[in-house]
């Protein structure tokens, strides 16, 4: 398990190589001691990216482009405690966000150019990462990059 401790509120993005087109990023996180937003991001290029974000009792699925956000779908989730499984999928104009294996939000838009995948943290406190995996869904046999 990896812990990330942020004392001052700031936005931090941890990215993984290589770049992906159709992609799935998933992980298990303990957010009990973190105040703020955590997002799985993909198609990251410069300051633009697609995201599945959780903050307080809300999740949002959307895109940040040129410092503007478009939200495709959002939903109140109730309180999440302990280790939470998050998964974001972006394939062929279909975008999905899952909590603990359950489809929570779904949206549609044009595909963004291929880019990196990663985790965005915007808040204070400690996040514990139990597991993170990125899957290249464009590959026939779904190559997998794991970070555990």
N, C-alpha and C positions, 0 to 999 in steps of 0.2 A: 504494500500500500504506500502511495506517495501522498505527502501532505504539502499543501501550498498555503502559506500564511501571508495575508496582505494586511498591513497595519493601517494604511491610508487608502481611502477609496480612489481607485484608479482602474482603468481598463487595461487588461493584459490579455494577449492572445498567444497561446501555445500552439504551434503548428507542426504538422508532420509532412514529410516529403514522401512521394513525388506529388505531382498534380493529378487531379482526377476529373473525369467528366461525370459519368453516372457513378454515384458514390453512396455509401452508407457509413456513418460514423456512430459508434455506440460506446457506452461506458457505464460503470457503476460508481456513484458518487455519494459520499456522506456530506450533506450540506447543513447538518445540525448546528455547526458553529460558524456559519457564514451568513452575512447579511448583504443581500444584493442579488445581482443577476448572474446566472451561469448559462452559457449557450454553447451548443454544438454548432460549429460553423463549417461551411463547405463552399466550394467555388470561390475561395478567397483569392483576390487579385488586387493588390494595392490596398485601398480602404473599402473595397466593395466585396460583399459576401452574402450568401444565403444563411439563414440561422433558424434554429429551434431553441427558444430561450425559456427558462423558468426563473420566475422571481416572485417571492412571496407565495401566493396561492394561484398564480396565473401562469399559463404557458402561451407563447406566441410563436407563430411560424411566419417568416417573412424574408425580406431582402433589404440590405442596406446598400444604396448606390449613390455616389456623390454626396455623402453625408445626409441623405434623406432615407427614411425607412418606409417601406410599404409592408403592411401586415396583411397576410393572406387569410389567416385564421387565428383565433385566440379562444381560450377556454379557461374557466376557473376550475382548479383541480382539487381544492381542499388542501389541507396541511399535509406536507410530505415529511416524513421523519425517517431516521435511520438511513440505510443505503438505498438510493433511488437509482433505478435503471433508466437511462435516457438513450434514445436512438433517433437519429435524423437520417432520412433517405431523400435523395434528389436524383430522379431519373426521368428523362424524356418529358420535361414539363410538369411532372407530378412530384409534389413535395409532401412528406409525411413526418409527423413527430409522434413518438411513442413514449409512454411512461410505464415502466415495469412490464414491458411487452405488449401493452394495450394501445392500439391506435387512438390518439388523443386529438390531433388536428391534422387536416389535409388541405392542401392548396394547389393551385395551378398558376403557371406563368411560363414565359419563354425561358429556355435554358440559358444560363449564364455561361461564359467561357470557362473551360476547364481551369481549376485552381487548386490550391492547397486545402486541406481539411484540418480542423483543430478545435480547441476549446477556448472560449472567451470567458473571462472572469471580470466582473465589474462590481466591486463591493469591498467589504472588509471582513476579516476573520479567517478561519481555517477551512479549507476544502480538503477532504480526503478522497483520493482517486484509487479505487480498488482495481479497476480494469478499464482499459480503453482499447478500441480496435477500429481500424479503418478498412473498409472493403471496397475494392475497385469493381463495381458492378458491370463495367463495360467488358471486363475480361471474361472469356468463356467459362473458365474454371474459378472465377471470383477470387483472384489473388487477395491475400489478406496480410495486412501489416498490423502486428499486435504490439502494444506497449503495456506491459504488466509489471 
